[in-house]
């Protein structure tokens, strides 16, 4: 679907109050989209990786009418999905049985590789629909190798990482950046529409991951900039909530300042997207950049600060907990 049409549909959904904030409103939104398309795109999905993001994505797939088979190594993670109608299975191969598509949403490259190449993996037991989509954030090099190996087996593969965090996943409002063959992307797009509002085919295999790494580079440096502004404002005796409101009204406004700024100011480190995951993404950014001889000095600096955060036990805290690095450097306390 052309970008302009997607933006127009998103604005229409906003005007109609259909940007989903509950299971009921998500179902109304997805029903409207199906009606607008003039056809029924219901399918059978295998979903591997039922974490903070995956759980919400499964809910939205179900709300759109897709039948979902779920697998995760953590049995407890499956509980909510099973209660809501998903079918629990015992392996990636089981997840693929009878499905049109298998979607993976996993922490890092080795987890995706194990899911593809393992004894009970998808390379040997692909879905009958011959379509696999990875929505994790992993190495573009690994993606191209997986794409090539699956292609030899006649299986289409799309790398489709997402942006929008847990809130975007919950509200079926993710930005999905997809790399791979155009025909394969077209097969996956109806499933993407259940989970996101901005869906873009960005190029060949690996391009989706490269765009996502660019996204994470900007996010990391943006969070660092917000931490520095808040640290300076705090040392100057400013009301930080007032500072944030003023900054949001000008050219310093950003998604991070809007969504994570209140938690930074309050000293709230509760996890949405974790420090450990942001650090993993920044590592992937630097590996990719080094392979291409692209210097990224800003990324190197913020990566060292995320390492500092993890060294102080912040790894399982939310991404915004980077502010604690500045608490230590300024000998002040947030919140």
N, C-alpha and C positions, 0 to 999 in steps of 0.2 A: 504494500500500500504506500503511495507517495507520502513524503514527509509532511507536506502541507495538509493532506487529508487527515493524517494522524493528529496534527495539532488542532485542526478544526474540530475533529471528533472529541478530543480531550476537552476543548473549551465548551463544547455543547454539553458534555457530561457534567462539567462543573456547574454550568448554568441550570441544569436539570436536577442538581443535587445528587448525582449518581456516582461521584467519586466515593468508593466504598469505605465505610468505617465499621461495618458489621457484616456478619455472614448474610443477613437478609438483603442489605443494600448491594453487596457484591453479587448476589444471585440476580437482583434486578438489573444491574449493570451488564452482566454477562448475557442475560436473556435479551436485553435490548440490542447488544452487539450482534448476537446470533440472528435476531430478527432483521437487523439492518443489512446483514450480509445476504439475507434471502436464502440461507441454506443451513443445514444442521451439521456442525463440525464435531459432534461427539465422537470420542475415541477411547481407546484403552491404553493406559499409561503405566509403565513401570517407573517408579521413582526411588532413587538410591541416595540416601543422605538426608535424614529427617532431623536436622538441627534447627536452630532458631529461624533460619530463612526457609529451609526445606519444608518445615511443618506448615508454614503459612502458604507456601506455594502449592502444596498438596491440597489445602483447604480451598484455594481458589480454583484449582483444576476441577475439584469435585463440585464446587458451586456452579461451574460452567457446564456440568453434566458429564464430565469424563469419569470413567471408572479407573481407579488407581490401585496398583499393587505396590506395597512399600517395603523397603529393606534398609536396615541400619544395623551396624554391629552392636550398638547400644539398644538393647531390648526396651529399656524404659522410654527411649525417645519415640518409640512407635505407638505408645499407649493412646495418646490423643487422636492420632490419625485413624487408628483402628476403631476407637469409639465413635468416630465420625463417619465410618463406613468404608474406610480403606481396607484392603486385604493384606494381611501380614504374610510375608514369604521369608524363606530361609537363606537365600543366596542371591547374588546378582543374576545368575542363570534363571532362577525361579521368578525373579522380578520381570524378566523378559518374556516369559511364557504367555503366548496369546495376545501380545500387545502390539500396538501400532508404533509405539515410540518408547524408548527408555531415556529418562532424564537423570543425570547425576548432579548432585550439589554437595561437594565434598571439600574438606579443609585445604588440601594441598596436592601437588603433583603426584607424589607416591600413592596417595589414596585412589586417585583416578586411574593410575597405571595398574594398580592391583585389581581394580574393578574390571578393567578391560582385559588384562593379560593373565589374571589368576586362574587357578584350576577350575573354579566355578564362575569364570569371568564371561564377559559379553563377546569377546572375540570368537570364542568357541560356541557360544549359545546366544546369538543375536536375536532381537525381536523379529517376529514374522514380518512386521512392517519395514524391516531393514533400515531403521532410522534410530540413531543414537545422538543425543544432545548433551554436552557437558556445560553446565551453567556455573561451575566453580570458577575460581581465579587461579590459573596454573600457568606453567611455562608455555610460551608460544612454540618453542622448539618441540616440546613433548606433544603438543596438539598436532603439529604437522606430521609427526611420526605416527601417532594414533590414526589420524585421517588416512594416511597412506596404507597402513596395515588393514584397516577396516574396508577401505576401498577395494583392496585385492580380494576381499570376501564378498564383495557386492553390497556392502553396507554403507549407507550415507552417514556422515558425521558432521555435526555443527558445533563449533565452540561459541557459546552464547553467554558470557559472563554478564552480570547484572550490576546496576547501581541503584541506590535508593534505600538500602539498609532494611532493617526489620520493619520499619514503618511502611516503606514502599512495598515490601513483600506482603504485609498484612492487608494493605489497601488495594492490592492488585494494580499498583502504580509504578512498577519497576521500569527502569530504562534498560532495555536489552540490546546489546551490541553483538551482532552475530557474524561469524566468519565461516566460509565454506562455499560449496557450489550453490549457484542461484536456484537450481531446481530442488536441491535438498532443503534449502532455506524455505522455499515455498511450501514444502510438505510440513515443516515444523511450525510455520507461522500461526496456523489456527490454535495451536497449543500455547504459543507465546501470548496470544491475545487474552488468554485467561489469567495471565500473571502480570502483564505490563501494559503501559500506555504509550511508551515511546519505543518502537521496535524498528531497528535499523540493520539492514544487511550492509556491513562495512567493508567487505572484500573477501579475499580467498581465505583458506584455512589458516588459522593463527591470527588473522586480523582482528577478530573479536577480542582475543586476549591482549593484543597490543594496545587497542583502544582502552581496555579496562586498566592496563598498567599506567597509561597516561592519566586516566581518571584518578587512580590512587596516588600518583605523584602529586597531582594538584591538591587532592584532599589532604594529604599529609602536610604539605607546606602551608596550606590554608589553616589547618588546625594550629600549627606552630605559630603562624602570624597572629591568630586570635589570642593564643596564650601570651604572647609577648605584649600585645595591646592591653590585655587585662592586667598583666603584671605591672606595666607602666602606669595604667590608670589607678590601680590599687595603691601603688607606692606614692601616687600624687594625691591620694585622699578622695578620689572621685567615687560617686555612686555607680557601681559597675552595671547595675540594671539600666540606669539612665544612659550610661555610655553605650551599652549594647543597642538600645532603642535608637539613639542618634545615629550610630554607625549603620544600622539597618536602613536608614532613610537616605543614605548616600552611596557613593561609589565603592565603599568598603563592604557593602552588603554581600552576603553569601549564604548558601544553604547551610554550611557548617555553623556560621554565626547564629543563624535563625534557629536551627534545630538543636545544636549541641551547646551553644552559648549559655543558656540557662543552667544546664547541668554543671558546666565549668564554674560559673559564678557561685552556685550553691554548694560546690564541693561534692557533687554527686558522681560517683564512679561506677554506677550500676551498668552492667554490660548490655550493650546491644551488639555492636561490632567490636570485638575485643582487641586490646593492644597486641596480643600475640598474632592475630590475623593481619592487622595493619603492618606489623613488622615483617611478616611473611611476604606480603604484597610488595613492600619496599625492597625486600631482598630480590624478588623477581624482577622488579624494575631495574635494579642495579646490574643484575646478571645480564639482562637483555641489552642494556645500554653499553656495558663493557664489551659484549660480543660485537657491537656495532661501532665501537670507538667513539661513543657519544659521552662527553663529560657532563655530569649532573651534580654540580657542587651543592646546590640547595637541597637536593634529595639526600646527598651524603650527610649533610648536617642534621636534617630532621631524623634520618635513620639512626644516627648516633644517640639522639635524644630518646627515641623509642627503645633502644638497647638499654639506656639508663633506666627508663621506666620499668622494663622487665627485670633488670638487675635488682630493683627495689621491690620486687614482688607484685608489680602491677599487671602482669601478663594477662590475667583472667578478667581484669577490669575493662570498662568501656573505653573506646578509642579516645574519648575526651579526657581521660585520666592523664594525658600528657601534661596537663596543667600542674600536676604534682612535681614534675621536673622543675618548673619555675617556682613552685613553693619552696623547694630546697635551695635553688640558686639565689632567691631573694630573701630567704629566711623569714618568709611570711606564710600565712595559712589562708587558703581559699575557703569560703563558706562561713 
